[in-house]
């Protein structure tokens, strides 16, 4: 039987019969108060896929979790009495978790199971002065263990249990927020030694009570301590349990706090009761009594593994070289790596600035979520130059831990100055190495390497935007439509209005560049495709209709996917054409590019719209001659375009390549991890 207590009642779950494929069990509500309680209600959840098939002595609803209420005749429970209801279930796991147990405003919210584990923590909110119980596990409110967090003795709940050093004065600390007043504390523990292990309970530095943890005969047998009444202050309290004898404490699985609106609190912001190495910075170390240290991971330093965005330094008040500025989209992220000697709970702190006018939310995943996830709210700080710190306890595994903070809204994250981790025996981890990949380019003269100074395509300087794990392989060729880039095409049209293709035994003849590209493409590579400038020619061989254009894009995308590569479509870059002082669109095949992307599940970077926006930002219009094919040079475009106002010089081509990079970041493509 597993039972949990509150001020006034006890709720327990017990399996009476388990035959492998089914079971019978019961839940008992005991009234421990001095007054009758009424209208009781219990909410619980069966483990795994087990289900309740029938129930007696109560009425129930729901489908795992279930809610049971009194049967009428057992609605009231006098002082010292109990009410029990039973049920039968199907499934191989008879264990269950009591989620809440209420009666006349007395509420217990627990995470205790008849199996060997349960959720890491549970807490209930209260309104109108209800009494509630919060259960503090290894990841919620636990600030410091002078010992280790272990999981070698079954029967614990959450991620493990606190195992203090066998020494006089060794202890454990928690941070508890309360409304102030009288509260009950209770510990779930195991003591497999032959003697009791006493401890003293220190609240905000003051010893309020002593507690004797009686022997449980085995380290795998877990009991609840007696309820210990204490007084908590309004706000955050540090609760310390400290060994009175040299044998240390019992193993502690969880701390339950019952009273008016208790909650797990951040370990910062409250004075520590310990005179040892722990402090209000609230490390939550799993090391074996190692010195508590703080590791600060800055950008461009060991342990910093990248950002979907940029490292900037334009806003004052940052430390180090700058701060991580994610792109403003859902899913943008910052990555770190931290090495710890022993699994346990550590205190994390993020220094950030948020001048966006509203809070920015994210989720911190540890080891790709396999070791836990934590919701983070980065409140507005008033300006991008005003910095704040958000702290949270996080459970880390022994060895290297990958930490990824991901934006959960379209506004992205706040600017992140650094990550600080506090605990013992920790260091910057090694970031996972990115595999070497190739980025293949297929396009026309605005992409091709060309000549210096004119014309130069954006592909020539594209390599400079990536780290050494990327090799850019530019197969673009001047004057080509998508069809003449792919195939040998004749200069005459067929009856369907399409240019005739040269064939060998009826099979279209591919240009060698496409076959060479395919032969070199490897899994993990990327293929960037940009045509559309020459495809609208009215005469062969470059003429391509809308349908054929999309068909060729589909063929190229599918061929890349078949090799494990990722295709990306790019709308044609705009020439410079003006309507008065405003640059305007000049290209076709825009909707065809987007339609091909939608049909073939390929991301599209709208280079055309981005380039027009850039020309207007640079105030290129009006230009001499006023058109996009003007032979007149001069004006602002003289340092960007060649004489035809269509092709770029080296500087202009580099700027256009930067627009592609912006598109990669804005789409949050995995390729962004390779950007400098």
N, C-alpha and C positions, 0 to 999 in steps of 0.2 A: 504494500500500500504506500502511496505517496500522498502526503497531505501538506497543505499550505494554510497559513493563518493570517487573519487580519484582526483589527480591533473589533471584536464582536462575533466572528464566525470562523469556521474552518471548513474547507472544501477538499475532499479527497477522492481519488480514483483508485479502484481496485479491480483486478481481473480475478474472477472466481473460477473460470474454467477456460482452458485454451487447448483445442484439439487439432491445431495446425491450420485447418482451412476455415476455422470459425472460432468464436469465443463468446463467453458471457462476462459481463462486467457490471459494476455499479458505481454510482457517485453518491457520496454522503455529504449533506450539509449539516454541520454542527453549530449550535448556537452557544458561543462562549461568553455572551454578554449577560448583563443582569436584567435584561428586559426581553419580552417576546419580540421576535422578528417575523415579518409577514412578506408575502408576495415574492418569494425567492425565485431566482432565475439563474441558470447555469449555462454557460457557453463553452463547448469543448470541441476538439478536433482529433479525429482518429489518424494514426500514422499511416503513411503509404497509401495504398488503395483500399484499405479496409473500410467497410461501411456498416452502418447500423440498419438492421432489418426489422426489429421490433423493440418496443420499449414499454415498461409497466411502471405504475405508481407516479406517472407524470405525463404531461403532454409535450410533444416536441415538434420542431419545425427545422427547416434548413436541410442542406445537403453537404455536410462536412466543410465548414463547421456546422454543428448542430446547436440548437437552443432548446433547453427544457424548462418548463414552468410547472408549478405545483398542479396536482390533480384535483385541487379544491379541498378535499378533506384533510390534506396535509399542508395547507397553505401557511398556517401559523406554526412556528417552532418556539416552544417555551424555553426559558433559560435552562441550559444544561441538557436539552433534548436534541435529537437529530431527526432528519428526514432523509430517506434513502430511496433512490429509484434505480432500477436495473434495466439492462437491455442485452439483446443478442446481436452479434455482428458476423459478417462474412469477411474473410481475408486472412492472410498469413501473419499479420502484425497486429497484436492486440493492444499495443501501446497507444496512449492518447495524451493530449495536452489540454489542461483546463485553461481556457482563455480568460474567463471572467466568472465571478460568482457574486451575485448581488441580492440584497434584501433590505427594503426600506432605507435606501441611501447608503447602506454599508456595502462597499465594493471591494472585491479582491480581484486583481488582474495578475495572473501568474503565467509562467511558462515552464510548467513542470510536467514531466511525462513519466509514464510507467515504463518507458523504454530507457535506453542508455543515453539518450541525448535529446535536446530540444532546441528551440530557437535561441539565439544568443542573448536576447533580452526581451523583456516585455514591460510596458508601462501603460498605465491608464490615465486618461485625463479626467479631471473632475470639474464639476460646476456646482455652484450653489453650496459650496462648503462640504461636499461629499468626502468621506474618508476613502482614500485609495492606497494601493500598494504598488510600488515600483520595484522591479527586480533588476539588480545591477550585476551584469555578467562581465566577462573579460573585455568587452568592447564598449561598454557604456558606463562612464563615471569612474572606472577603475583608473587610478592615477599612478600608483607605485606599488611594486612588490619587491621586498628585500629578499629575493630568492628567484623563483622562476615560475612561468606558466607551463604546466605540464598536462599531458593527456594520456598517460600510461596506465591509469587506474580507471577501468570502466565504471559507468554509472553516473558520471558527471553530466551536467547540462551545459549548453553553450559550447564554446570552443575549447574549454579545458578547465583547469582549476589552479588556484594560487597556492604554491608550495614554498613557504618561507624557509629561510636558512634555519638550521637547528641551533639557535643562539638566543641568549637573553636579549630582549629589546628588538628582535627582528619583527617586522610588521608589514601591514598592508594598508593602503590609503584609498579612500573613495571621495568623490566630490558629489554632494547632494544638494539640490536646490529645494527650498521649502518655503512655505508661507509663514513659518515660525510657530513655535509652541511645542507641545508634547507629541512625541512620535515613538513608535515601537520599531526596534531593530531586531532582525533575526537572520542567522547565518545557516546556510546548508553546508554541511561539513562531513569529513570522514577522518577518523582517528584510529588507525590500525595498530597503534602502540598499546602496551599493556597498562599505561597510566593515563589519567586525565591530563589535558594540556590547557592550563588557564591563560587568559589574556585580559588585558585592560582595554577599555573602550575610551578613547580620547576624542573629544569633539572640540574642534577649533583650539587645540592645545590644552584643553582642560579634561582631566580624568573624571568621567562621570559615573563609570560602573566597571565592575569586573565580571568576567564570564568564564565558566568552566566548561571546556569541550570534553565531554565524557568519552571514554574509549568505545569504539564501535566494533571492535574485535577484528575487523578487516579494513584495509584501505579502499576496498571496493564497496563497502557498505556505507551509505550516506544517510545522515539524520538531520533533522532540523533542531537548532538550538532553542532554548526557551526564549520567549519574547523579552527584550530588554528595553524598558522605558527610558528615553533620553529627552533632552531639550535641545531643539535646533533653532538657530537664528533665522530670521527672514532673509532670504538670499541664498548664497552658496556657502555650504558648510563642508569642511574637511573632516571626514570620519576615519579615525585611525584605530586599527586593531593591532595590539602590540603584545608580544610574548612576555610572560612574567618569569618563565623558567628557561634554562639553557636548552631544553628540548625543542623550543620553538612552538609554533602554533599547529593546530590541526590543518589538514588540507581544506581550503575554503573554495566551495563551488560558486556560491552566490550570496549576495547581501540583499535582503528584502527590507524596505523602509515603508512603514504604514503610518498614515496620518493625513493631514490636509494638503493635498496637491504636491506630493514629493515628486522629484524628477531627477534623472541623471543629469549632471552638470558638467560644463567644461572645467577641467582641472585648473585652469588659470583663473585669476580673479579672486582667489580665496587664499588665506594664509595657511601654510602647512603646519600641522601639529607636530611634525617630526623635527627633531634636532639633528638628525643624521643628514645624509647626502641628498635626500629628497627636498624639493622646494616647490614654491607656488607655480613654477613653470610646468609642473606636473608631468614629469617623465613617467612613463609606464613601462618600466624595463622588465625584460624577461631574462636578463643576464643573471648569473649567480653572484650576487652582491658586488658586481663590478661598479666602478665609479660612474655616476650619472654624468653624461656629456650631452652637448647639443651639436648636431651636425647641420650646418647651413649649406644648402646646395644652391649656388648661383647659376645664372645663365652662362653658357659657354664654358662651364667648369665640369669637373668630374661629377658624375651622377645626374647631370642634366642631359636628357636624351632627345630633346627636340620639341618644337612647337609647330602647330598648324597655323602659321602666321609669321611674324617677324620678331627679332630682338631689337627693340627701339630704345632711344635715350632722350627723346624730345620732351618728356615731362619730368620736372624736377622732383627731388626727394627720394629717388631710387638709390639702392646700394649696388655695389658691384659694377659690372659693365653696362647694365641696362635692365630691361624688364621684358617678359614674354607677352606679346600682344597677339592674341589669336584673331583670326578672321571672324567677322561677325556673322556666323552661321551656326546652325544646329550641328553638333558633332565635332566642332573644332576642339583641339585638345592640347595639353601640355604633358610631357612624359618625363619621369625621373626613375632612377634606380638606386635602391638603398640596400646595403648589406648588413645583416644582424647576426650575432653569434648564436642566439637561442630564440625560439619562437616565443612570442608574447605580445603584450599590448604596449605600444609606444605612443608618445604624444607628438602629433604633427601640428605645425603652425604654418599658415600661408600669409605672407605679407603681400597686400594687394591694394590697388587703387581702382575706384569705380566712380567715374564722373558722368555716367550715362543716365542719371536721373531715376533709376529704379534698380532693385536688386537683380543680380545675375546668378542664376542657379547652375549647378554642375553636379556631376556624380564622380566620386573618386573610386576607381576600380583597382584592386590589388591583385596582381598576377592574373590579368585578363579576367577579373571577376571571380576566379576560382577560390580566392582567399577572402572574398568579401567585397561589398560595395557600400559607400557612404554618401548620403546626400549632403551637399554643401551649399549654403546660401551666402553669397558675397554681397553684403548690403552696400547701398550707395554711400560713398564717402564724402560727397559734396563737390569734389573736383578730381581731375586726373592727377593733380599734384599732391593730393591728400591721401596718405597711406594708412591702412588699418591692418590688424592681424586677426585671422580666424583660426581657432584651434579645434582639434578633435582627437580623441584616442582611436588608434587604428591597430588592429591585430596584424602582425607581420610574421611570416614563416622564417624558420632558420635558413640562412643563406641569402641569396639575392632575391629581392622583391621588386617587381616592376609596378610603378605607380602611374596611373593615367587619370588626369582630371579632364573630363569631357563636358562641354557646354550642353545643356539640355533646353536651350531656347535659341531662337534665331539671332539674338543679340550677341551671342558668343559669351566669352568669359570676361571677367575683370582683367586688368593688367596685373600680372603676377611678378613680384620682385624677387622672391625666393621661397624655397621650401625649407623649413627647419624641422628636424626630427630629434626628439629628446629621449634618451634612454641610456643603456649601458652597452658597451662592446658593439658599436655600430660605425659604419663608414660608408662612403660613397660606393655605390655598386657599379658594375660594368654594364654599359648599355648594350642591348642586343645589336650585333653587327648586321647591317643591311646587306643583302646579297648584291652582287654586281649585276647590273642590267644594261640593256641598250634601249635607247629611245630612237625609233626609226621615223624619218620624216618623208612623206610623199606629198608633192605639191608642184607649184609652178615657179616662175622667176621671182615672185615675192617671198618665196621660201628658200630657193636655191642659194648656194654659197656665192655665186656671181663673182664679181671682180671688185677690187678696191680702187677708187672710192665709189664708183657707180657702174652698174646697179648691184646692190648687195641685198640678199634676202635675209629675213630674220633668223633663218636656220644657221647662218654662219657663226653668230655669236651665242647661239642657244646653249652651248656647252658651258659657258661661263656662269650660268645660273644654277648649276648642279654640283654636287660633291663628287669626290673621286670614284664613287661607286657607279656612276652613270657614264656611259659613252653615247654621245649623240652621233647618229649615222644618217647623214643627209643625202637622200636619193631624189630630191626635188630636181626638176629640169625646166628650164625656161621655155615659154611658149606653149606649154602643154595644157590640154584639157584632160579630164580624168580618163577619157577614152584613149587619147593619143599617148598618154603616159603609160597606160596599161598595154595597149595593143598596137600592132601595125595596121593603120587605117588608110584606105584608099581615098582619093580626092573626089570621088563621085558618090552620089546618093542612090539608095535603093528606092523601091516603090513605096516604102513606108516612111520616107522622109529622113531616114537615118543614113549616116555615112557607112559605106560598105567596108567590111573588115577583110584584110588579107587572111586567107585560110590555108591550112595544110591538111589535105584530106577532109575538108569540111570543118576543121577545128580552127578557131581564131588563133592567130599567132601572137603570143605574149611578147612584150618587150623584155629584154634580158634584165633590166633593172628590177622589175617586179619579182621575177623568179629568183634573182640573186638575194633580194631582200628577204623573201620567204625562206630561202635555204639557210639564212643566217639567224632568223628569228628564233628566240628561245622562250620557254615558259618564264613569266614574270616581266617580259619586255613590254614596251608600249609602242603603238603605231599611231602617229599623229597625221591626219589627212586634211589638206586644205587645197581645194580646187574651186572653180566657179568663175574665175576672171576671164578665162579663154573659152569656156564651155558654151557661151551664148553666141559664138560666131555663126553667121548665117550660111557659111559655105564650109565644105569639107576641106581638110579632114578633122578640124577641131570641133565642129558642131556636135552638141549633145543635147538631146531633149530632156525634159524633166524626168520622165519615166526611166530612161536609160541612165541618167545621172544617179538616181536613187538605187537602181539595180547594181551599178558598179560599186557604189559605196557599200551596199549590203554584201556583195561578193568579197570585197577587201576585208570588211569587218569580220565576216564569218571565217575567212582564212586565217586571220590573226588569232581569233578565239580558239580555233582548232589547234593552234600551236601553244596555247596557254598564255597568249599575250593579250593586252588590253587595248582596243582601238579607241581613239578619241577623234571626233569630227570637229573641224574648225571652219566657221563661215569665212568667206574670202575677205581679206583686208581691203579697206576702202582706199580709193585714190582721193586726192584733195579736190573737191568741187565745192563751190561757194554759192550760196544764195544771199547776196549782200555780205554781211559780216558773219554769217553762220555757215559752218561746214555741214554738208548734207550727204545723205546716203548715195552711193554710186553703183552698187553692185547688185547683180541678180543671184539666183540660186541660193537665197537665204532660207526661204521656206522649205526648199527641197533638202537642204542640209539638216534642218530641224526634223523634218518628216522622216528622213532616213535614220536619224538618231532615235526617234521615238519608236519606229517600227522595229529596229534592231537592238534596242536596249543599249544604246551607246551614248555616253555623255557628249554634249556639244558645248564648245567654247565660242561665244559670239564675238569673234575678233572684229567683225565689221562694225558692230555697235560700239565696241570699246575704242576702236581707232577713230571713229567720228567724234566720240566724246573727247579723246585726247587732242584732236586737231582744234576743237573749240576751246579746250583748256589752255592750249598754247597760242590761241588767238591768231591762227594761220589765215583767217579770212578777214577782209577780201584779199585776193592775190592778183598780181598782174595777169591780165588775160582772162581771169574769171572762170575758166573751165578746167576740167580735169585732164584734158589732153593738150593744154596750152604749151607751146614751145618757149614761152617767155620764162626766163629765170628771174631770180631776185626775190626780195621780200623775205619774210620770216622763214619760208619754206626752203630757202637756199641752203640751209644747214641741216636739212632733214630729207628732202626729196631730191631726186635727180631732175634733169631738165624737163622730163615729161610729166612731172607731178604725179607719177604713178608708182615709180620704183624709188627705192630708198638709197641714201648713202649709208656709210657704215654706222654713223651715230643714229640715224633714223631707224635702221634695221634693228639695232640693239634696243631702242625704245619699244618697237613693235613686239620684239621677243619678250620684253617685260610684261606686255599685256597678256600674252599667253600664260606666263607664270602667274599673274593675278587670277586668271581663269582657273588654273590648276588648284590654287589655294581656295578660291571661292567655292569650288565644287567639292572641296575637302577630299580630293582624290588621294589614294595611297602614294601616288608619285610625289606628293608634296613633302613626304618624309625625306626625299633626296635633295630638296632645294637647299641652297646655301643660306 
